[in-house]
Amino acid sequence: MRVTLFDYGAGNLHSLAKALATAPGVEVRVQEDPIRALDTDVLVLPGVGAFGAAAARLAPGREQMRRAVEAGLPCLGICLGMQLMFDTSDEGGGQGLGLFRGRVTKLRSRRVPHIGWNSVEEDTALKSAKLSSVYYAHSFVCRAEEPGVVVGWTTHEEDRFPAAVRRGTVLGVQFHPEKSSAAGVRFVQAFLEEVRT
């Protein structure tokens, strides 16, 4: 199974690539071209960088990527990657993929960014890999306009926001499974196993 990390040009993808590679029979590659990134079995949008810069890197292949995912290409979005699955963001200009309706806004809390371990409430993202506590590092969150796509919630201070959204083989998570110890790695493995079948 080929798993491709779309590289927006920011941050270190090593820990995520390593977590993905723990799944049996998985070959991980990194691709900077959004169109070439679609020549894969699973597309992963990693969680490092700012929305505006990432949207600019995505722009040349945004429509092709959106169509490929809507046509059934499994896709996992992590942190910023989840935010790119939405329409737009207050963090920066440019368009997301529009796979989920809604806008990305700044956390409504006194302490920003939200960094550290926190819970996932009402977690139904993956039947085989329930998560209770995971690692977050973010200042912006997704405000989903379709409540039915939210499959997990998190609360930071007074702000309750989606920890995970899902539609079919498209899954976005606000947390970093690759930094969430053994349970987070099992979560990644479970997603890959689920979309493989």
Summary of the structure (lengths in Angstrom):
residues: 197
radius of gyration: 15.0
end to end distance: 11.1
largest distance: 44.3
contacts: 693
relative contact order: 0.17
helix: 29%
strand: 32%
